[in-house]
Amino acid sequence: MKLLLLGVRGSTPTPGPEFVRYGGHTSCVAVIPDGAQDPTLVLDAGTGLRMLSTRLSTPAYRGAIVLSHLHWDHVQGIPFFGAGDRHASVVDVYVPAQRGESGRELVTRMMSPPLFPIEPGGLNGDWTFHTLDAGSYEIGGFTVRTADLAHKGGRTFGYRIEDAASSIAYLPDHGPVQGCSPAARDLVAGVDVMLHDAQFLESERAIADEYGHATVDDAIRLADEAGARRLVLFHHSPVRTDAQLDELARSIDAPLPVSVAREGQLIDVTGYAQDGHGEIGHS
């Protein structure tokens, strides 16, 4: 599989000249099957989802969107996803089960008047909303495993995505010091590429713990303990400038390869799984 990073920020989009090289869109990662041109699975629907429309080979998206949780920075792209809002679109949205509500009811909480002009039913195309519990599913041609993560404000999942050749773990919002469960550790065990929350630095530990997020050191520690082959630091703070992320990249001293996620980055996970040379730059 390949990963196309469409949004790598946390909390809010970040416009401006100091946020160009790493990008300002919030969380969204497209997963492209081996040998395919277009993704069949998208992880989270932050504002980065808007960028997928121009990268598809067809005007309409036909595939799945799996949400880690329902905070604004992970769902705000849904009504602005042009390729999903077409009559030929077929989109399955998966949401962590909670509150005894259906997937459509949960998404309608953030997308309905008076907070937004339309409800999900106002989108063109065939949109179906599902809930997920902890377990294993077949979605978009991949095996998708879920596990509950410690994070404030609603149920939050981490995901492990596997095909016959490779595996990734996606944990964009995670407060491991509040309790990293055995299920969460099992989710990331031995993966080829792990994308993990790195919104805060160790010097910002107090606020990281208060917000239910990880520090860079937390992410490195978990990746090393779990035997991940590569760590991609993700969900950057909206105040972390390009220069500061450059400095972070230079300062990393870790027992495994670590990179700092950039918007537009394309990662060949299968290539990395086979020979350790999977990252192929910008698409």
BALOBA-1460 file (C-alpha; in Angstrom, 3 decimals):
// residues 283
<rec num="1" residu="m" x="0.000" y="0.000" z="0.000"/>
<rec num="2" residu="k" x="0.929" y="3.662" z="-0.296"/>
<rec num="3" residu="l" x="0.000" y="6.489" z="2.053"/>
<rec num="4" residu="l" x="-0.738" y="10.002" z="0.816"/>
<rec num="5" residu="l" x="-0.604" y="12.507" z="3.681"/>
<rec num="6" residu="l" x="-3.242" y="15.139" z="2.929"/>
<rec num="7" residu="g" x="-3.330" y="16.862" z="6.319"/>
<rec num="8" residu="v" x="-0.852" y="16.533" z="9.196"/>
<rec num="9" residu="r" x="-1.918" y="19.249" z="11.687"/>
<rec num="10" residu="g" x="-3.917" y="18.932" z="14.868"/>
<rec num="11" residu="s" x="-6.600" y="21.075" z="16.500"/>
<rec num="12" residu="t" x="-7.064" y="23.762" z="13.811"/>
<rec num="13" residu="p" x="-5.936" y="24.455" z="10.241"/>
<rec num="14" residu="t" x="-2.833" y="26.621" z="10.125"/>
<rec num="15" residu="p" x="-2.579" y="29.167" z="7.289"/>
<rec num="16" residu="g" x="0.301" y="31.569" z="6.738"/>
<rec num="17" residu="p" x="3.852" y="31.776" z="5.381"/>
<rec num="18" residu="e" x="5.405" y="30.040" z="8.399"/>
<rec num="19" residu="f" x="3.393" y="26.850" z="7.775"/>
<rec num="20" residu="v" x="3.931" y="26.184" z="4.070"/>
<rec num="21" residu="r" x="6.463" y="23.357" z="3.837"/>
<rec num="22" residu="y" x="4.811" y="21.038" z="6.375"/>
<rec num="23" residu="g" x="1.313" y="22.193" z="5.504"/>
<rec num="24" residu="g" x="-1.622" y="23.589" z="7.420"/>
<rec num="25" residu="h" x="-4.471" y="21.133" z="6.834"/>
<rec num="26" residu="t" x="-5.792" y="18.917" z="9.627"/>
<rec num="27" residu="s" x="-5.670" y="15.133" z="9.799"/>
<rec num="28" residu="c" x="-6.326" y="13.106" z="6.665"/>
<rec num="29" residu="v" x="-4.407" y="10.162" z="5.173"/>
<rec num="30" residu="a" x="-5.376" y="8.384" z="1.945"/>
<rec num="31" residu="v" x="-4.497" y="4.675" z="1.723"/>
<rec num="32" residu="i" x="-3.861" y="3.417" z="-1.817"/>
<rec num="33" residu="p" x="-3.857" y="-0.335" z="-2.526"/>
<rec num="34" residu="d" x="-0.889" y="-1.940" z="-4.243"/>
<rec num="35" residu="g" x="-1.090" y="-1.417" z="-7.989"/>
<rec num="36" residu="a" x="-3.957" y="1.106" z="-7.777"/>
<rec num="37" residu="q" x="-3.971" y="4.788" z="-8.643"/>
<rec num="38" residu="d" x="-6.698" y="5.958" z="-6.276"/>
<rec num="39" residu="p" x="-7.290" y="5.282" z="-2.577"/>
<rec num="40" residu="t" x="-10.054" y="2.965" z="-1.416"/>
<rec num="41" residu="l" x="-9.678" y="3.993" z="2.234"/>
<rec num="42" residu="v" x="-9.183" y="7.372" z="3.888"/>
<rec num="43" residu="l" x="-8.178" y="7.775" z="7.532"/>
<rec num="44" residu="d" x="-9.912" y="10.780" z="9.104"/>
<rec num="45" residu="a" x="-11.682" y="13.621" z="7.345"/>
<rec num="46" residu="g" x="-9.977" y="16.790" z="8.509"/>
<rec num="47" residu="t" x="-9.618" y="19.757" z="6.176"/>
<rec num="48" residu="g" x="-6.956" y="17.800" z="4.275"/>
<rec num="49" residu="l" x="-9.785" y="15.733" z="2.756"/>
<rec num="50" residu="r" x="-10.526" y="18.682" z="0.461"/>
<rec num="51" residu="m" x="-7.199" y="18.109" z="-1.273"/>
<rec num="52" residu="l" x="-8.038" y="14.542" z="-2.307"/>
<rec num="53" residu="s" x="-10.537" y="15.627" z="-4.986"/>
<rec num="54" residu="t" x="-7.812" y="17.029" z="-7.249"/>
<rec num="55" residu="r" x="-5.660" y="13.896" z="-6.904"/>
<rec num="56" residu="l" x="-8.209" y="11.299" z="-8.011"/>
<rec num="57" residu="s" x="-8.304" y="9.885" z="-11.527"/>
<rec num="58" residu="t" x="-12.119" y="10.153" z="-11.585"/>
<rec num="59" residu="p" x="-14.442" y="12.997" z="-10.537"/>
<rec num="60" residu="a" x="-16.296" y="10.898" z="-7.918"/>
<rec num="61" residu="y" x="-14.824" y="9.088" z="-4.920"/>
<rec num="62" residu="r" x="-15.882" y="5.495" z="-4.371"/>
<rec num="63" residu="g" x="-14.471" y="4.137" z="-1.137"/>
<rec num="64" residu="a" x="-14.407" y="4.333" z="2.659"/>
<rec num="65" residu="i" x="-13.614" y="7.020" z="5.218"/>
<rec num="66" residu="v" x="-12.674" y="5.733" z="8.682"/>
<rec num="67" residu="l" x="-12.776" y="8.282" z="11.506"/>
<rec num="68" residu="s" x="-10.554" y="7.960" z="14.570"/>
<rec num="69" residu="h" x="-12.977" y="10.163" z="16.534"/>
<rec num="70" residu="l" x="-15.385" y="13.028" z="16.039"/>
<rec num="71" residu="h" x="-13.442" y="16.125" z="17.072"/>
<rec num="72" residu="w" x="-13.675" y="19.013" z="14.584"/>
<rec num="73" residu="d" x="-10.150" y="18.660" z="13.212"/>
<rec num="74" residu="h" x="-10.943" y="15.086" z="12.117"/>
<rec num="75" residu="v" x="-14.361" y="15.593" z="10.506"/>
<rec num="76" residu="q" x="-14.503" y="19.139" z="9.165"/>
<rec num="77" residu="g" x="-13.576" y="18.125" z="5.629"/>
<rec num="78" residu="i" x="-16.621" y="15.906" z="5.054"/>
<rec num="79" residu="p" x="-19.025" y="18.539" z="3.675"/>
<rec num="80" residu="f" x="-16.245" y="20.163" z="1.617"/>
<rec num="81" residu="f" x="-15.048" y="16.965" z="-0.084"/>
<rec num="82" residu="g" x="-15.929" y="17.725" z="-3.701"/>
<rec num="83" residu="a" x="-15.284" y="14.201" z="-5.034"/>
<rec num="84" residu="g" x="-17.598" y="12.808" z="-2.370"/>
<rec num="85" residu="d" x="-20.397" y="15.248" z="-3.166"/>
<rec num="86" residu="r" x="-21.228" y="13.962" z="-6.653"/>
<rec num="87" residu="h" x="-24.137" y="11.873" z="-7.886"/>
<rec num="88" residu="a" x="-21.751" y="9.004" z="-8.780"/>
<rec num="89" residu="s" x="-20.033" y="9.014" z="-5.367"/>
<rec num="90" residu="v" x="-20.286" y="5.958" z="-3.134"/>
<rec num="91" residu="v" x="-18.875" y="6.653" z="0.337"/>
<rec num="92" residu="d" x="-18.951" y="4.467" z="3.455"/>
<rec num="93" residu="v" x="-18.113" y="6.362" z="6.644"/>
<rec num="94" residu="y" x="-17.085" y="4.431" z="9.770"/>
<rec num="95" residu="v" x="-17.313" y="5.987" z="13.252"/>
<rec num="96" residu="p" x="-16.380" y="4.633" z="16.708"/>
<rec num="97" residu="a" x="-19.621" y="3.409" z="18.304"/>
<rec num="98" residu="q" x="-20.805" y="5.485" z="21.274"/>
<rec num="99" residu="r" x="-23.841" y="6.923" z="23.066"/>
<rec num="100" residu="g" x="-26.087" y="4.246" z="21.560"/>
<rec num="101" residu="e" x="-26.420" y="6.334" z="18.388"/>
<rec num="102" residu="s" x="-26.112" y="5.346" z="14.742"/>
<rec num="103" residu="g" x="-23.198" y="6.485" z="12.581"/>
<rec num="104" residu="r" x="-25.436" y="8.981" z="10.797"/>
<rec num="105" residu="e" x="-26.732" y="10.385" z="14.091"/>
<rec num="106" residu="l" x="-23.205" y="10.844" z="15.405"/>
<rec num="107" residu="v" x="-22.000" y="12.686" z="12.292"/>
<rec num="108" residu="t" x="-25.187" y="14.787" z="12.219"/>
<rec num="109" residu="r" x="-24.183" y="16.171" z="15.628"/>
<rec num="110" residu="m" x="-21.450" y="18.254" z="13.921"/>
<rec num="111" residu="m" x="-23.149" y="18.700" z="10.558"/>
<rec num="112" residu="s" x="-26.673" y="20.102" z="10.864"/>
<rec num="113" residu="p" x="-28.416" y="23.468" z="11.293"/>
<rec num="114" residu="p" x="-27.874" y="25.804" z="13.009"/>
<rec num="115" residu="l" x="-24.198" y="24.767" z="13.128"/>
<rec num="116" residu="f" x="-24.006" y="23.882" z="9.420"/>
<rec num="117" residu="p" x="-26.371" y="24.551" z="6.485"/>
<rec num="118" residu="i" x="-27.114" y="20.886" z="5.663"/>
<rec num="119" residu="e" x="-27.201" y="17.465" z="7.296"/>
<rec num="120" residu="p" x="-25.278" y="14.474" z="5.876"/>
<rec num="121" residu="g" x="-28.369" y="13.548" z="3.853"/>
<rec num="122" residu="g" x="-27.867" y="16.741" z="1.855"/>
<rec num="123" residu="l" x="-24.666" y="15.397" z="0.277"/>
<rec num="124" residu="n" x="-24.917" y="14.111" z="-3.283"/>
<rec num="125" residu="g" x="-24.110" y="10.469" z="-3.960"/>
<rec num="126" residu="d" x="-24.612" y="7.343" z="-1.900"/>
<rec num="127" residu="w" x="-23.324" y="8.001" z="1.630"/>
<rec num="128" residu="t" x="-23.676" y="5.269" z="4.260"/>
<rec num="129" residu="f" x="-22.679" y="5.699" z="7.900"/>
<rec num="130" residu="h" x="-21.571" y="2.779" z="10.086"/>
<rec num="131" residu="t" x="-20.388" y="2.352" z="13.668"/>
<rec num="132" residu="l" x="-17.390" y="0.268" z="14.693"/>
<rec num="133" residu="d" x="-16.509" y="-1.460" z="17.941"/>
<rec num="134" residu="a" x="-13.138" y="-2.851" z="18.964"/>
<rec num="135" residu="g" x="-12.292" y="-5.689" z="16.620"/>
<rec num="136" residu="s" x="-11.255" y="-6.551" z="13.068"/>
<rec num="137" residu="y" x="-13.044" y="-5.576" z="9.849"/>
<rec num="138" residu="e" x="-12.567" y="-5.766" z="6.084"/>
<rec num="139" residu="i" x="-12.835" y="-2.226" z="4.707"/>
<rec num="140" residu="g" x="-11.716" y="-0.889" z="1.359"/>
<rec num="141" residu="g" x="-9.850" y="-4.084" z="0.525"/>
<rec num="142" residu="f" x="-7.772" y="-3.931" z="3.721"/>
<rec num="143" residu="t" x="-7.960" y="-5.630" z="7.099"/>
<rec num="144" residu="v" x="-8.720" y="-2.878" z="9.613"/>
<rec num="145" residu="r" x="-8.200" y="-3.531" z="13.324"/>
<rec num="146" residu="t" x="-9.425" y="-1.118" z="15.963"/>
<rec num="147" residu="a" x="-8.503" y="-0.423" z="19.587"/>
<rec num="148" residu="d" x="-9.686" y="2.159" z="22.093"/>
<rec num="149" residu="l" x="-7.191" y="4.912" z="22.906"/>
<rec num="150" residu="a" x="-6.930" y="7.274" z="25.854"/>
<rec num="151" residu="h" x="-8.043" y="10.712" z="24.587"/>
<rec num="152" residu="k" x="-10.430" y="13.273" z="26.025"/>
<rec num="153" residu="g" x="-13.937" y="13.954" z="24.804"/>
<rec num="154" residu="g" x="-15.623" y="10.962" z="23.190"/>
<rec num="155" residu="r" x="-14.547" y="7.512" z="22.088"/>
<rec num="156" residu="t" x="-11.273" y="7.464" z="20.142"/>
<rec num="157" residu="f" x="-9.837" y="4.604" z="18.096"/>
<rec num="158" residu="g" x="-6.411" y="3.787" z="16.817"/>
<rec num="159" residu="y" x="-6.254" y="1.713" z="13.652"/>
<rec num="160" residu="r" x="-4.012" y="-0.963" z="12.205"/>
<rec num="161" residu="i" x="-4.323" y="-1.329" z="8.428"/>
<rec num="162" residu="e" x="-2.941" y="-4.464" z="6.766"/>
<rec num="163" residu="d" x="-2.740" y="-6.040" z="3.346"/>
<rec num="164" residu="a" x="-0.846" y="-9.120" z="2.209"/>
<rec num="165" residu="a" x="2.461" y="-7.259" z="2.016"/>
<rec num="166" residu="s" x="2.569" y="-4.553" z="4.685"/>
<rec num="167" residu="s" x="1.007" y="-2.913" z="7.731"/>
<rec num="168" residu="i" x="0.569" y="0.520" z="9.250"/>
<rec num="169" residu="a" x="-0.725" y="1.859" z="12.555"/>
<rec num="170" residu="y" x="-2.568" y="5.172" z="12.775"/>
<rec num="171" residu="l" x="-2.905" y="6.822" z="16.203"/>
<rec num="172" residu="p" x="-3.326" y="10.563" z="15.603"/>
<rec num="173" residu="d" x="-4.786" y="11.493" z="19.016"/>
<rec num="174" residu="h" x="-3.449" y="9.470" z="21.942"/>
<rec num="175" residu="g" x="-2.537" y="10.204" z="25.544"/>
<rec num="176" residu="p" x="-0.422" y="7.144" z="26.379"/>
<rec num="177" residu="v" x="0.564" y="8.378" z="29.832"/>
<rec num="178" residu="q" x="-3.123" y="8.197" z="30.749"/>
<rec num="179" residu="g" x="-2.983" y="4.496" z="30.048"/>
<rec num="180" residu="c" x="-1.754" y="2.695" z="26.958"/>
<rec num="181" residu="s" x="-3.876" y="-0.443" z="26.935"/>
<rec num="182" residu="p" x="-2.573" y="-3.879" z="25.910"/>
<rec num="183" residu="a" x="-4.970" y="-3.691" z="22.947"/>
<rec num="184" residu="a" x="-3.386" y="-0.427" z="21.804"/>
<rec num="185" residu="r" x="0.111" y="-1.860" z="22.151"/>
<rec num="186" residu="d" x="-0.925" y="-4.922" z="20.196"/>
<rec num="187" residu="l" x="-2.313" y="-2.650" z="17.482"/>
<rec num="188" residu="v" x="1.129" y="-1.194" z="16.732"/>
<rec num="189" residu="a" x="3.260" y="-4.294" z="17.359"/>
<rec num="190" residu="g" x="5.723" y="-4.833" z="14.545"/>
<rec num="191" residu="v" x="4.059" y="-2.536" z="12.007"/>
<rec num="192" residu="d" x="6.078" y="-1.313" z="9.039"/>
<rec num="193" residu="v" x="5.012" y="2.320" z="9.499"/>
<rec num="194" residu="m" x="3.414" y="3.949" z="12.535"/>
<rec num="195" residu="l" x="1.799" y="7.407" z="12.311"/>
<rec num="196" residu="h" x="1.430" y="8.772" z="15.827"/>
<rec num="197" residu="d" x="0.301" y="11.860" z="17.677"/>
<rec num="198" residu="a" x="3.286" y="14.151" z="18.296"/>
<rec num="199" residu="q" x="1.495" y="17.423" z="18.988"/>
<rec num="200" residu="f" x="3.598" y="18.378" z="22.003"/>
<rec num="201" residu="l" x="7.234" y="18.448" z="23.094"/>
<rec num="202" residu="e" x="8.471" y="17.063" z="26.398"/>
<rec num="203" residu="s" x="8.771" y="20.651" z="27.686"/>
<rec num="204" residu="e" x="4.994" y="20.915" z="27.096"/>
<rec num="205" residu="r" x="4.205" y="17.792" z="29.107"/>
<rec num="206" residu="a" x="1.663" y="19.450" z="31.406"/>
<rec num="207" residu="i" x="-0.558" y="20.661" z="28.578"/>
<rec num="208" residu="a" x="-0.133" y="17.411" z="26.642"/>
<rec num="209" residu="d" x="-1.454" y="15.448" z="29.604"/>
<rec num="210" residu="e" x="-4.278" y="17.924" z="30.175"/>
<rec num="211" residu="y" x="-5.403" y="17.737" z="26.524"/>
<rec num="212" residu="g" x="-5.017" y="13.949" z="26.283"/>
<rec num="213" residu="h" x="-2.243" y="14.050" z="23.686"/>
<rec num="214" residu="a" x="1.258" y="12.616" z="23.322"/>
<rec num="215" residu="t" x="4.680" y="14.198" z="23.308"/>
<rec num="216" residu="v" x="7.294" y="13.364" z="20.694"/>
<rec num="217" residu="d" x="9.126" y="11.314" z="23.332"/>
<rec num="218" residu="d" x="5.931" y="9.353" z="24.068"/>
<rec num="219" residu="a" x="5.573" y="8.472" z="20.394"/>
<rec num="220" residu="i" x="9.199" y="7.358" z="20.065"/>
<rec num="221" residu="r" x="8.990" y="5.275" z="23.236"/>
<rec num="222" residu="l" x="5.822" y="3.478" z="22.133"/>
<rec num="223" residu="a" x="7.154" y="2.820" z="18.627"/>
<rec num="224" residu="d" x="10.379" y="1.379" z="20.020"/>
<rec num="225" residu="e" x="8.660" y="-0.782" z="22.645"/>
<rec num="226" residu="a" x="6.184" y="-2.091" z="20.065"/>
<rec num="227" residu="g" x="8.841" y="-2.947" z="17.507"/>
<rec num="228" residu="a" x="7.537" y="-0.600" z="14.807"/>
<rec num="229" residu="r" x="9.972" y="-0.381" z="11.891"/>
<rec num="230" residu="r" x="9.425" y="3.321" z="11.203"/>
<rec num="231" residu="l" x="7.728" y="6.197" z="13.034"/>
<rec num="232" residu="v" x="6.111" y="9.183" z="11.323"/>
<rec num="233" residu="l" x="5.410" y="12.043" z="13.739"/>
<rec num="234" residu="f" x="1.913" y="13.358" z="12.980"/>
<rec num="235" residu="h" x="-0.794" y="15.774" z="14.198"/>
<rec num="236" residu="h" x="1.584" y="18.708" z="14.615"/>
<rec num="237" residu="s" x="0.678" y="21.580" z="16.893"/>
<rec num="238" residu="p" x="-0.970" y="24.450" z="14.986"/>
<rec num="239" residu="v" x="1.613" y="26.827" z="16.439"/>
<rec num="240" residu="r" x="4.641" y="24.717" z="15.420"/>
<rec num="241" residu="t" x="6.227" y="26.583" z="12.487"/>
<rec num="242" residu="d" x="8.172" y="25.089" z="9.579"/>
<rec num="243" residu="a" x="11.419" y="26.259" z="11.179"/>
<rec num="244" residu="q" x="10.498" y="24.650" z="14.490"/>
<rec num="245" residu="l" x="9.571" y="21.363" z="12.796"/>
<rec num="246" residu="d" x="12.893" y="21.464" z="10.933"/>
<rec num="247" residu="e" x="14.635" y="21.850" z="14.287"/>
<rec num="248" residu="l" x="12.587" y="19.003" z="15.737"/>
<rec num="249" residu="a" x="13.628" y="16.746" z="12.854"/>
<rec num="250" residu="r" x="17.291" y="17.606" z="13.414"/>
<rec num="251" residu="s" x="17.089" y="16.987" z="17.159"/>
<rec num="252" residu="i" x="15.566" y="13.500" z="17.085"/>
<rec num="253" residu="d" x="17.734" y="10.792" z="18.600"/>
<rec num="254" residu="a" x="15.817" y="7.537" z="18.378"/>
<rec num="255" residu="p" x="16.491" y="3.778" z="18.135"/>
<rec num="256" residu="l" x="14.408" y="3.535" z="14.935"/>
<rec num="257" residu="p" x="13.940" y="5.664" z="11.790"/>
<rec num="258" residu="v" x="11.756" y="8.698" z="12.568"/>
<rec num="259" residu="s" x="10.431" y="11.310" z="10.149"/>
<rec num="260" residu="v" x="8.263" y="14.399" z="10.565"/>
<rec num="261" residu="a" x="5.062" y="14.215" z="8.508"/>
<rec num="262" residu="r" x="4.602" y="16.706" z="5.675"/>
<rec num="263" residu="e" x="1.433" y="17.470" z="3.784"/>
<rec num="264" residu="g" x="1.656" y="15.964" z="0.283"/>
<rec num="265" residu="q" x="4.142" y="13.287" z="1.346"/>
<rec num="266" residu="l" x="3.744" y="9.893" z="-0.322"/>
<rec num="267" residu="i" x="5.002" y="6.838" z="1.570"/>
<rec num="268" residu="d" x="5.420" y="3.484" z="-0.171"/>
<rec num="269" residu="v" x="4.715" y="1.181" z="2.761"/>
<rec num="270" residu="t" x="5.113" y="-1.994" z="0.731"/>
<rec num="271" residu="g" x="8.517" y="-0.845" z="-0.495"/>
<rec num="272" residu="y" x="9.554" y="-0.053" z="3.039"/>
<rec num="273" residu="a" x="8.319" y="-3.429" z="4.280"/>
<rec num="274" residu="q" x="10.391" y="-5.184" z="1.609"/>
<rec num="275" residu="d" x="13.659" y="-3.270" z="1.659"/>
<rec num="276" residu="g" x="13.420" y="-0.327" z="4.047"/>
<rec num="277" residu="h" x="13.247" y="2.274" z="1.252"/>
<rec num="278" residu="g" x="9.580" y="3.122" z="1.144"/>
<rec num="279" residu="e" x="9.401" y="6.889" z="1.486"/>
<rec num="280" residu="i" x="9.280" y="8.446" z="-1.980"/>
<rec num="281" residu="g" x="8.719" y="12.119" z="-1.246"/>
<rec num="282" residu="h" x="5.932" y="14.348" z="-2.526"/>
<rec num="283" residu="s" x="3.332" y="13.201" z="-5.020"/>
